[in-house]
């Protein structure tokens, strides 16, 4: 099932500031150096968000 987590232009749910850029970070694949965006063992997703006025952070979304 797809679920909207964050998007550019929205207020970030943790920081409360406007998101100006998003990028997904690879999770280790454990398969000959390949990477992927979601962990196959936990389903977690890592992303980097940049904010209006400066600042950025790396966040982890944990799916049940």
Secondary structure as the mmCIF struct_conf table of DSSP 4:
data_model
#
loop_
_struct_conf.conf_type_id
_struct_conf.id
_struct_conf.beg_label_comp_id
_struct_conf.beg_label_asym_id
_struct_conf.beg_label_seq_id
_struct_conf.end_label_comp_id
_struct_conf.end_label_asym_id
_struct_conf.end_label_seq_id
TURN_TY1_P TURN_TY1_P1 UNK A 8 UNK A 9
BEND BEND1 UNK A 10 UNK A 10
STRN STRN1 UNK A 11 UNK A 11
HELX_LH_PP_P HELX_LH_PP_P1 UNK A 12 UNK A 12
TURN_TY1_P TURN_TY1_P2 UNK A 13 UNK A 15
BEND BEND2 UNK A 17 UNK A 17
STRN STRN2 UNK A 18 UNK A 18
STRN STRN3 UNK A 19 UNK A 25
HELX_LH_PP_P HELX_LH_PP_P2 UNK A 26 UNK A 26
STRN STRN4 UNK A 27 UNK A 28
BEND BEND3 UNK A 31 UNK A 31
TURN_TY1_P TURN_TY1_P3 UNK A 32 UNK A 33
STRN STRN5 UNK A 35 UNK A 36
BEND BEND4 UNK A 37 UNK A 37
STRN STRN6 UNK A 38 UNK A 38
TURN_TY1_P TURN_TY1_P4 UNK A 40 UNK A 42
STRN STRN7 UNK A 45 UNK A 51
TURN_TY1_P TURN_TY1_P5 UNK A 52 UNK A 53
BEND BEND5 UNK A 54 UNK A 54
STRN STRN8 UNK A 56 UNK A 61
#
